[in-house]
Amino acid sequence: MAPGDRLLGEFKSWMGSGPFASWVMPSVVPSHEGGILLQLAQKEDARISFHLHLRERDDGRPAWKRTQSLDVIHQTPPGLSKELYMPLSEAFVAALTDLEFEWEGEFTLPREVSAPGAPVRPARRLDLPEEWVTEVPSPFDWGKVFVLTPISDCGQSCSFCSVRAGAASGTGESDSVFKGYIDALQNAREEGYTRLRVSGFDPLEYPRALPLLQAAKDMGYEEVFLYSPGRALAGLEWTQAFLNVLPDQWTLFLPVYGAIAADHDQVVGRPGAFDELSQGIRHLEDLNQMGHVVFMTVASREVAPGLPAIQELVGQTGRPIQVFQPWPASRSEEDAFYEQALSHEEVLTFLMACRPPLGLPEVLPCIRFRHEQMTGEKALTEGGFRRNPALMATLYEFDLYRKATDGEGPNQHVTPVVDCPHSRSCALAHVCPGEVYRAYAEKFGLVGLQPVGLWDLVPLFHQGEVDYGFW
């Protein structure tokens, strides 16, 4: 490790203990006068902050304090009480002097920070230990998947969803439509597909859903992923028939948008939907099939405040719950995204209210990092990461996915995105999508996207004798 990076790691490690117990260090940036600016802020109120400017020692320039190698200068806002920042500053210089004596000739500022105007360099990366990978399955990890979306209607009008609002409802009951699905399944099998995703508004409401699944099983599809509101499972006889047409490997994703019927039904816009879903879950429990179920929910403006209660309800089943955020389904200003989407900072607040925190991989890692740095809550270090952190709405642009409607050319569905301007300079870039939906940028801006330096991560991840592969 370079001495400069090691030095910044020491700075960060001082925060939260001893005289620094009530302070954090939100940022380290280059100074236009050379050297670096360290921002020190109170943990309880980040508005109370000041800067210490560190530069290589120059006896020809004024400085508040000097060590053997460095000048230290105060940069304090007007009105900030001297009694508030001076003891901390004195303690900082004392610790700096002790460290300089201990390290002898290794005491230098980091080059990456102390060279304003230098070209941006690709970030050194934080390696991802296996134990940090989230257990909730991600569709980006399934490999080669064929996607079939039978024409059907979910009969719901979820407040966060603009897909159904912009499409005509109906069902494809004709022989020719069914034959088209069979041909598509067969062609995909001949191309080597063995995994099948069946989704849409509600594929289980397609009148020939069971024959279609039976045909896929007979063709040799080895694994099926099904997405459904789950109301079709309310009938025990139908549920038993459904289980008989599935291969040995299958996963059913069921959405829960409220912990009680009134909340769930309000979100989906259909009275009785919660009771039908609950009845289907009871059937699966009685038939010992819950091991195939993964629950889902959405961190929308309407649903997010109830996430702790939803987590408690789902926790009674012993099954995982996957959180996703709303995404824009169109380029219209009327898209439900603009009404229901929350900023990543807002979403994080609701996720951290869950016990344990829920769905943190859905939040940009730089925002998770700043939350942990400022509050001490383990938003980054214990929240897990997805192997592929891509935005969910870009799934069908993923090369390994193929839809029956794609034809010979590339997928025609493209969700507009905006690249993060800091991807090349952030140490968390490889566990981050590196982009946000364009609709998100239009609604919330990009100010929340801030690069994280490798040295910022040292106090969080590099503790004791455990080496997490930083360097």
C-alpha positions in Angstrom: 0.0 0.0 0.0 1.3 3.5 -0.9 2.2 5.6 2.1 -0.4 8.3 1.1 -3.2 5.8 1.0 -2.1 4.4 4.3 -2.1 7.9 5.8 -5.7 8.5 4.7 -6.7 5.1 6.1 -5.3 6.2 9.5 -7.2 9.5 9.3 -10.5 7.6 8.8 -9.7 5.1 11.5 -9.4 8.0 14.1 -13.1 9.0 13.5 -15.6 7.6 16.0 -13.2 7.0 18.9 -11.4 9.0 21.6 -11.6 12.8 21.0 -13.1 12.0 17.5 -16.0 9.9 18.9 -18.7 12.3 17.8 -17.2 13.2 14.5 -17.0 11.8 11.0 -14.9 12.6 7.9 -17.4 12.8 5.0 -14.9 13.8 2.3 -11.3 14.2 1.3 -10.8 16.4 -1.8 -7.9 18.1 -3.6 -7.1 21.7 -2.6 -6.5 24.4 -5.3 -3.6 25.5 -3.1 -2.0 22.1 -3.2 -2.5 19.2 -0.8 -5.8 18.0 0.5 -8.9 19.2 2.3 -10.3 17.0 5.1 -13.9 17.7 6.0 -14.8 17.0 9.6 -18.4 17.0 10.6 -20.4 16.2 13.7 -22.0 12.7 13.5 -25.4 14.0 14.9 -25.6 17.1 12.7 -23.5 17.1 9.5 -24.3 20.8 9.0 -21.7 21.5 11.8 -18.4 21.0 9.9 -15.1 22.5 9.1 -12.0 21.7 7.0 -8.4 21.0 7.8 -6.1 21.8 4.9 -3.0 19.5 4.7 -0.1 20.3 2.3 3.6 19.5 2.1 5.5 21.7 4.6 6.5 25.1 3.2 8.1 27.4 5.8 7.7 30.3 3.4 3.9 30.2 3.7 1.8 30.8 6.8 0.2 27.8 8.5 -1.7 27.1 11.7 0.5 24.2 12.8 3.5 22.5 11.3 4.7 18.9 11.7 8.0 17.6 10.4 6.5 17.0 6.9 3.2 18.8 6.7 1.5 22.2 7.1 -2.0 22.2 8.7 -4.4 25.1 8.1 -7.9 25.8 9.4 -10.7 26.5 7.1 -13.8 27.2 9.3 -17.1 28.7 8.4 -18.1 32.0 10.0 -19.9 31.7 13.3 -18.5 28.2 14.2 -17.4 28.3 17.8 -13.7 27.9 18.5 -14.5 25.8 21.5 -16.2 23.3 19.1 -13.4 22.7 16.6 -10.2 23.7 18.4 -9.9 20.6 20.7 -10.5 18.3 17.8 -7.9 20.1 15.7 -5.4 19.9 18.4 -6.0 16.2 18.9 -5.7 15.7 15.1 -2.3 17.4 15.0 -1.1 15.5 18.0 -2.1 12.2 16.4 -0.5 13.3 13.2 2.7 14.1 14.9 2.8 10.7 16.7 2.1 8.9 13.4 4.8 10.8 11.6 7.3 9.8 14.3 6.2 6.2 14.1 6.4 6.0 10.3 9.6 7.9 9.9 10.3 8.3 6.1 7.0 6.9 4.8 5.0 10.0 5.6 3.6 11.5 2.3 0.2 12.7 1.0 -1.6 10.5 -1.5 -0.7 11.5 -5.1 -4.2 10.8 -6.4 -5.7 13.5 -4.2 -2.8 16.0 -4.0 -2.5 16.5 -7.7 -5.5 18.8 -8.7 -6.3 18.7 -12.4 -4.6 15.4 -13.0 -6.4 12.9 -15.4 -8.9 10.7 -13.7 -7.5 7.2 -13.2 -9.4 4.0 -13.2 -10.3 3.2 -9.6 -8.5 0.5 -7.7 -11.2 -1.9 -6.7 -12.6 -3.4 -3.6 -12.7 -7.2 -4.2 -16.0 -8.8 -3.4 -15.6 -11.6 -0.8 -18.0 -14.5 -1.3 -19.7 -14.0 2.0 -20.8 -10.5 0.9 -22.9 -11.8 -2.0 -26.6 -11.5 -1.2 -28.5 -14.8 -0.9 -31.6 -13.5 -2.7 -31.4 -14.8 -6.3 -30.8 -12.3 -9.0 -32.2 -12.9 -12.6 -28.8 -11.7 -13.9 -27.2 -14.8 -12.4 -29.3 -17.4 -14.1 -27.3 -17.7 -17.2 -29.0 -18.4 -20.6 -32.7 -17.8 -20.2 -35.6 -17.9 -22.7 -38.5 -15.6 -21.8 -42.1 -16.3 -22.6 -44.9 -13.8 -21.8 -48.3 -15.3 -22.6 -51.0 -12.8 -23.4 -53.0 -12.4 -20.2 -54.3 -9.9 -17.8 -53.4 -9.6 -14.2 -56.7 -7.8 -13.3 -54.8 -5.4 -11.1 -53.7 -1.8 -11.4 -50.7 -1.4 -9.2 -50.0 2.2 -8.3 -46.3 2.0 -9.2 -46.8 0.1 -12.5 -47.3 1.9 -15.8 -46.8 -1.2 -18.0 -50.3 -2.4 -17.7 -51.7 1.1 -17.9 -50.2 1.6 -21.3 -51.2 -1.8 -22.7 -54.5 -3.3 -23.7 -55.7 -6.1 -21.4 -56.9 -9.4 -22.8 -56.0 -13.0 -23.2 -54.7 -14.9 -26.2 -57.0 -17.9 -26.2 -56.8 -18.9 -29.9 -55.2 -22.0 -31.3 -52.8 -20.0 -33.4 -51.5 -18.0 -30.4 -50.9 -21.2 -28.5 -49.2 -22.8 -31.4 -47.0 -19.7 -31.7 -45.9 -20.2 -28.0 -45.2 -23.9 -28.6 -43.1 -23.1 -31.7 -41.1 -20.4 -29.8 -40.4 -22.8 -27.0 -39.2 -25.5 -29.4 -37.0 -23.2 -31.4 -35.4 -22.0 -28.2 -34.7 -25.5 -27.0 -33.0 -26.3 -30.4 -30.8 -23.2 -29.7 -29.8 -24.8 -26.4 -32.0 -23.0 -23.9 -32.9 -25.1 -20.8 -34.1 -22.4 -18.5 -37.4 -20.7 -19.0 -38.8 -17.5 -17.5 -42.6 -17.2 -17.7 -43.8 -13.7 -16.9 -46.1 -11.0 -18.1 -49.1 -9.3 -16.4 -50.0 -12.7 -14.9 -49.0 -15.8 -17.0 -51.0 -18.0 -14.6 -54.2 -16.3 -15.8 -53.4 -17.4 -19.4 -56.2 -19.9 -20.1 -53.8 -22.5 -21.4 -51.1 -21.9 -18.9 -51.0 -25.5 -17.6 -50.8 -27.1 -21.1 -48.1 -24.6 -22.0 -46.0 -25.5 -18.9 -46.5 -29.2 -19.6 -45.2 -28.7 -23.1 -42.1 -26.9 -21.9 -41.5 -29.8 -19.4 -41.9 -32.4 -22.1 -39.5 -30.5 -24.4 -36.8 -30.8 -21.8 -36.7 -27.4 -20.1 -35.0 -28.2 -16.8 -35.8 -25.0 -14.8 -38.6 -22.6 -14.8 -38.9 -19.2 -13.2 -42.5 -17.9 -12.8 -43.7 -14.4 -11.9 -47.3 -14.1 -10.9 -49.5 -12.1 -8.5 -50.5 -15.6 -7.2 -54.2 -15.2 -7.1 -54.7 -18.3 -9.4 -53.3 -20.4 -6.6 -56.4 -19.7 -4.4 -58.0 -22.8 -5.8 -56.4 -26.0 -4.3 -57.3 -28.2 -7.3 -55.8 -25.8 -9.8 -52.7 -25.5 -7.6 -52.2 -29.2 -7.5 -52.5 -29.4 -11.3 -50.0 -26.5 -11.6 -47.4 -28.4 -9.5 -47.8 -31.5 -11.7 -46.7 -29.7 -14.9 -43.5 -28.2 -13.4 -40.0 -29.7 -13.7 -38.0 -30.5 -10.6 -36.4 -27.1 -10.5 -38.7 -24.2 -10.4 -39.1 -20.9 -8.5 -42.3 -18.9 -8.1 -42.0 -15.2 -7.4 -44.9 -13.8 -5.5 -45.4 -10.1 -4.7 -46.5 -8.7 -1.3 -47.2 -5.0 -1.2 -48.8 -4.7 2.3 -48.8 -6.7 5.5 -52.6 -6.5 5.8 -55.3 -6.9 3.2 -56.3 -3.2 3.2 -52.7 -2.1 2.3 -51.9 -4.7 -0.3 -55.3 -4.3 -2.0 -55.0 -0.6 -2.1 -51.6 -0.8 -3.9 -52.8 -3.4 -6.5 -56.2 -1.8 -6.9 -58.2 -5.0 -6.4 -60.3 -5.8 -3.4 -59.7 -9.4 -2.2 -56.3 -9.8 -3.9 -54.5 -10.2 -0.6 -56.9 -12.9 0.6 -56.5 -14.8 -2.7 -52.7 -14.6 -2.5 -52.8 -15.7 1.2 -55.0 -18.7 0.4 -52.5 -19.8 -2.4 -49.6 -19.5 0.1 -51.5 -21.7 2.5 -52.0 -24.3 -0.2 -48.3 -24.3 -1.0 -47.4 -24.7 2.7 -49.8 -27.6 3.0 -48.3 -29.3 0.0 -44.7 -28.7 1.3 -43.8 -26.5 -1.7 -42.8 -23.3 0.0 -39.1 -24.0 -0.6 -39.7 -23.0 -4.2 -41.1 -19.5 -3.3 -39.4 -16.2 -3.3 -41.4 -13.1 -2.3 -41.0 -9.7 -3.8 -42.0 -6.2 -2.9 -41.4 -2.7 -4.2 -39.8 0.3 -2.4 -42.3 2.8 -3.9 -43.6 5.9 -2.2 -46.8 4.1 -1.2 -45.3 0.8 -0.1 -41.9 1.7 1.4 -43.2 2.9 4.8 -44.8 -0.5 5.4 -41.6 -2.5 4.6 -40.8 -3.5 8.2 -44.3 -5.0 8.6 -44.1 -6.8 5.2 -40.7 -8.2 6.3 -42.2 -9.5 9.5 -45.2 -11.1 7.7 -43.0 -12.8 5.1 -40.5 -13.8 7.8 -43.2 -16.2 9.2 -42.8 -18.3 6.1 -39.0 -18.6 6.4 -38.7 -17.6 2.7 -36.5 -14.7 1.3 -38.0 -11.4 0.1 -36.5 -9.5 -2.8 -36.9 -5.7 -2.9 -37.0 -3.8 -6.1 -37.5 -0.1 -6.9 -40.0 1.2 -9.5 -38.7 1.7 -13.0 -40.0 3.7 -15.9 -41.9 1.7 -18.4 -42.2 4.5 -20.9 -40.7 7.9 -21.8 -43.9 9.7 -20.9 -44.0 12.3 -18.2 -47.2 10.6 -17.0 -45.3 7.4 -16.2 -46.1 6.1 -12.7 -42.4 6.2 -11.9 -42.4 10.0 -11.5 -45.1 9.7 -8.8 -44.0 6.6 -7.0 -40.2 6.5 -7.2 -38.1 7.6 -4.2 -34.5 8.8 -4.2 -31.9 6.2 -3.2 -31.4 8.2 0.0 -35.1 8.0 0.9 -35.3 4.3 0.0 -32.3 3.6 2.2 -34.0 5.1 5.2 -37.0 2.7 4.9 -34.7 -0.3 4.2 -32.6 0.4 7.3 -35.8 0.6 9.4 -36.2 -3.2 8.8 -34.6 -5.7 11.1 -32.3 -6.9 9.7 -32.0 -4.2 7.0 -33.8 -5.3 3.8 -32.9 -5.1 0.2 -29.8 -2.9 0.5 -28.3 -4.1 -2.8 -31.0 -2.0 -4.6 -29.4 1.2 -3.3 -26.3 2.7 -5.0 -23.2 1.7 -3.0 -21.9 5.2 -2.7 -25.1 6.3 -0.9 -24.9 3.2 1.3 -21.3 4.1 2.1 -22.1 7.7 3.1 -25.0 6.6 5.3 -22.7 4.2 7.2 -20.0 6.7 7.5 -22.3 9.4 8.9 -24.5 7.2 11.2 -22.5 4.1 11.9 -25.4 1.9 10.7 -24.1 -1.0 8.7 -25.7 0.1 5.4 -22.7 -1.0 3.2 -20.5 -3.5 5.1 -23.4 -5.8 6.2 -25.9 -5.2 3.4 -24.6 -7.6 0.8 -24.1 -7.0 -2.9 -25.4 -8.6 -6.1 -22.9 -10.3 -8.4 -24.3 -8.3 -11.3 -25.5 -4.9 -10.0 -27.2 -3.9 -13.2 -30.5 -2.0 -13.2 -33.5 -4.4 -13.2 -35.2 -2.6 -16.1 -32.2 -3.4 -18.3 -32.6 -7.1 -17.8 -34.0 -7.8 -21.3 -31.0 -6.0 -22.8 -28.8 -8.6 -21.2 -27.2 -10.8 -23.8 -28.1 -14.2 -22.2 -31.8 -13.3 -22.2 -34.0 -13.9 -25.2 -37.7 -13.2 -25.6 -40.0 -14.9 -28.0 -40.8 -11.5 -29.5 -37.2 -10.5 -30.2 -37.0 -12.1 -33.6 -33.6 -12.5 -35.2 -32.2 -9.1 -34.3 -31.3 -7.6 -30.9 -33.8 -6.9 -28.2 -35.8 -3.8 -29.1 -36.7 -2.8 -25.5 -34.1 -0.3 -24.3 -34.6 1.6 -21.0 -33.0 5.1 -21.2 -30.2 5.5 -18.6 -27.7 8.1 -17.6 -24.1 7.1 -16.8 -22.7 8.0 -13.4 -20.0 10.6 -14.1 -17.7 9.1 -11.4 -17.6 5.5 -12.5 -13.9 5.6 -13.4 -12.8 7.2 -10.2 -14.9 5.3 -7.6 -13.6 2.4 -5.6 -17.1 0.9 -5.5 -17.6 1.1 -9.3 -17.6 -2.7 -9.8 -20.4 -3.3 -7.3 -22.5 -0.5 -8.7 -24.7 -0.3 -11.9 -22.7 2.7 -12.9 -25.9 4.3 -14.2 -29.3 5.4 -13.2 -32.6 5.6 -15.2 -32.8 8.8 -17.1 -36.2 9.4 -15.5 -34.4 9.1 -12.1 -31.8 11.7 -13.2 -34.6 14.0 -14.3 -36.5 13.7 -11.0 -33.7 13.7 -8.5 -30.6 14.8 -10.3 -27.1 13.3 -10.0 -25.9 15.2 -7.0 -26.3 12.1 -4.8 -23.8 10.2 -6.9 -20.4 10.9 -5.3 -17.2 8.9 -5.8 -15.7 6.9 -2.9 -12.0 6.7 -2.6 -10.2 3.5 -1.7 -8.9 5.1 1.4 -12.4 5.9 2.6 -13.2 2.2 2.7 -10.2 1.2 4.8 -11.8 1.9 8.2 -15.0 0.1 7.2 -13.6 -3.1 5.7 -10.0 -3.5 6.7 -10.1 -4.5 10.4 -7.8 -6.5 12.5 -6.1 -9.4 10.7 -8.8 -9.8 8.1 -7.6 -8.9 4.6 -10.4 -8.3 2.2 -8.2 -7.8 -0.8 -8.1 -4.0 -1.1 -4.8 -3.7 -2.8 
